[in-house]
Amino acid sequence: MAAEDGAMPGPLVLLADDEVSITSHLAPVLERSGFRVEVSHDGEQALAALDAGDHDAAVLDVMMPGIDGRGIVRRLR
């Protein structure tokens, strides 16, 4: 599927962090760098997104409450 300007869409990145201020600042930076970004604000939501989507990469917060970034990686393995 091509983007509206004719360019191919960029890689899809999941950005998972419980701090909204971090995701609201980092997501636009990633988008300007050519990535498509999906945001999750907790580990359970991130796992569900990774299970349902076709992500190329994930940027995970190591210190989220509940399932943290390390827990997500352990479950994905």
LOSE-627176 format. One line per 4 residues: their letters; for each residue x, y, z of N, C-alpha, C, O. Coordinates in steps of 0.1 Angstrom, whole numbers, plus 5000, padded with zeros to 4 digits. Layout:
LOSE-627176
a = X/Y/Z/X/Y/Z/X/Y/Z/X/Y/Z  ...
//
This chain:
LOSE-627176
maae = 5008/4988/5000/5000/5000/5000/5009/5012/5000/5017/5014/5009  5007/5021/4991/5015/5033/4990/5009/5045/4998/4997/5045/5000  5017/5054/5003/5013/5065/5009/5006/5075/4999/5008/5073/4987  4999/5085/5004/4992/5094/4995/5001/5101/4986/4997/5105/4975
dgam = 5013/5104/4990/5022/5111/4981/5030/5102/4971/5038/5106/4964  5026/5089/4971/5032/5080/4962/5044/5072/4968/5048/5062/4962  5048/5076/4979/5060/5070/4986/5054/5057/4993/5043/5057/4997  5063/5047/4995/5059/5036/5002/5059/5039/5017/5067/5048/5022
pgpl = 5049/5033/5025/5049/5037/5039/5061/5031/5046/5067/5021/5042  5065/5038/5057/5077/5034/5064/5074/5022/5073/5063/5018/5074  5085/5017/5080/5084/5006/5089/5074/5010/5100/5074/5022/5105  5067/5000/5106/5058/5003/5117/5065/5000/5130/5071/4989/5132
vlla = 5065/5010/5139/5072/5009/5152/5061/5010/5163/5053/5018/5162  5062/5001/5172/5054/5002/5184/5062/5009/5195/5073/5006/5198  5056/5020/5200/5062/5028/5210/5054/5026/5223/5043/5030/5224  5060/5020/5233/5053/5016/5245/5060/5023/5257/5071/5020/5261
ddev = 5053/5032/5264/5057/5039/5275/5045/5044/5283/5036/5049/5277  5046/5043/5296/5034/5047/5305/5034/5062/5306/5024/5068/5311  5045/5069/5303/5045/5084/5304/5041/5090/5291/5048/5089/5281  5029/5096/5291/5023/5102/5279/5032/5113/5274/5033/5115/5262
sits = 5039/5121/5283/5048/5131/5278/5059/5126/5269/5064/5132/5260  5064/5114/5272/5075/5108/5264/5069/5104/5251/5076/5107/5241  5058/5096/5250/5053/5092/5238/5048/5104/5229/5050/5103/5217  5043/5114/5235/5039/5126/5227/5050/5133/5221/5049/5140/5211
hlap = 5062/5132/5227/5074/5139/5221/5082/5130/5212/5087/5134/5201  5082/5117/5215/5090/5108/5207/5083/5103/5194/5090/5101/5184  5070/5101/5195/5063/5097/5183/5064/5106/5171/5067/5101/5160  5063/5119/5172/5065/5128/5161/5079/5128/5155/5082/5129/5143
vler = 5089/5126/5164/5103/5125/5160/5105/5112/5151/5111/5113/5140  5099/5101/5155/5100/5089/5147/5092/5091/5134/5097/5086/5124  5081/5097/5134/5073/5099/5122/5080/5108/5112/5080/5105/5100  5087/5118/5117/5095/5127/5108/5107/5119/5102/5112/5123/5092
sgfr = 5111/5109/5109/5122/5101/5104/5117/5090/5095/5125/5082/5090  5104/5090/5091/5099/5080/5082/5092/5068/5087/5088/5059/5079  5091/5067/5100/5084/5056/5106/5069/5058/5108/5065/5069/5110  5061/5047/5107/5047/5048/5112/5048/5043/5126/5055/5034/5130
vevs = 5040/5050/5135/5041/5048/5149/5028/5044/5155/5018/5051/5152  5028/5033/5163/5016/5029/5171/5021/5031/5185/5031/5026/5189  5012/5037/5194/5016/5040/5208/5007/5031/5217/4995/5030/5215  5014/5026/5227/5008/5019/5238/5012/5025/5251/5024/5029/5252
hdge = 5003/5025/5261/5007/5031/5274/5008/5022/5285/5010/5026/5297  5007/5009/5282/5010/4999/5293/5015/4986/5286/5013/4984/5274  5020/4977/5294/5026/4964/5288/5015/4955/5282/5018/4949/5272  5004/4954/5289/4993/4946/5283/4988/4950/5270/4986/4943/5261
qala = 4987/4963/5269/4983/4969/5256/4993/4967/5245/4990/4965/5234  5006/4969/5249/5017/4967/5240/5017/4952/5235/5019/4950/5223  5016/4942/5244/5016/4928/5240/5004/4926/5230/5006/4919/5220  4992/4931/5233/4981/4929/5224/4984/4935/5210/4980/4929/5200
alda = 4990/4947/5210/4993/4953/5197/5003/4945/5189/5002/4944/5177  5013/4940/5196/5023/4932/5189/5018/4919/5184/5021/4914/5174  5008/4913/5192/5002/4901/5187/4993/4903/5175/4992/4895/5166  4986/4915/5175/4977/4917/5164/4983/4924/5152/4977/4923/5141
gdhd = 4994/4930/5154/5000/4938/5143/5011/4931/5136/5015/4920/5139  5017/4939/5126/5028/4934/5118/5039/4945/5120/5044/4951/5111  5044/4946/5132/5054/4956/5136/5068/4952/5131/5071/4940/5132  5075/4962/5127/5089/4960/5123/5099/4961/5135/5110/4956/5135
aavl = 5095/4969/5145/5103/4972/5156/5094/4976/5168/5083/4980/5166  5100/4976/5180/5093/4981/5192/5103/4989/5200/5115/4984/5202  5099/5000/5205/5106/5008/5215/5099/5007/5228/5088/5012/5229  5105/5000/5238/5098/4996/5250/5104/5003/5262/5117/5003/5264
dvmm = 5096/5008/5271/5100/5014/5284/5103/5002/5293/5096/4993/5295  5115/5003/5299/5119/4992/5308/5112/4993/5322/5111/4983/5329  5107/5004/5326/5101/5006/5339/5087/5010/5339/5083/5019/5346  5078/5003/5332/5064/5005/5332/5058/4997/5343/5064/4986/5347
pgid = 5047/5001/5349/5041/4993/5359/5034/4981/5353/5031/4981/5341  5033/4970/5360/5027/4958/5354/5038/4951/5346/5049/4949/5351  5034/4948/5334/5044/4942/5325/5053/4953/5319/5048/4962/5312  5066/4952/5322/5075/4962/5317/5082/4958/5304/5078/4947/5299
grgi = 5090/4966/5299/5097/4962/5286/5104/4949/5286/5103/4942/5276  5111/4946/5297/5118/4933/5298/5108/4921/5298/5110/4911/5292  5096/4923/5305/5086/4913/5305/5080/4911/5292/5077/4899/5288  5078/4921/5284/5073/4920/5270/5082/4912/5262/5078/4903/5255
vrrl = 5095/4915/5263/5105/4907/5255/5105/4893/5259/5106/4884/5250  5104/4890/5272/5104/4876/5277/5092/4869/5271/5093/4857/5267  5081/4875/5271/5068/4869/5266/5069/4867/5251/5063/4857/5246  5075/4875/5244/5076/4874/5229/5086/4863/5225/5084/4857/5215
r = 5096/4860/5233/5105/4850/5230/5098/4837/5231/5104/4826/5229
//
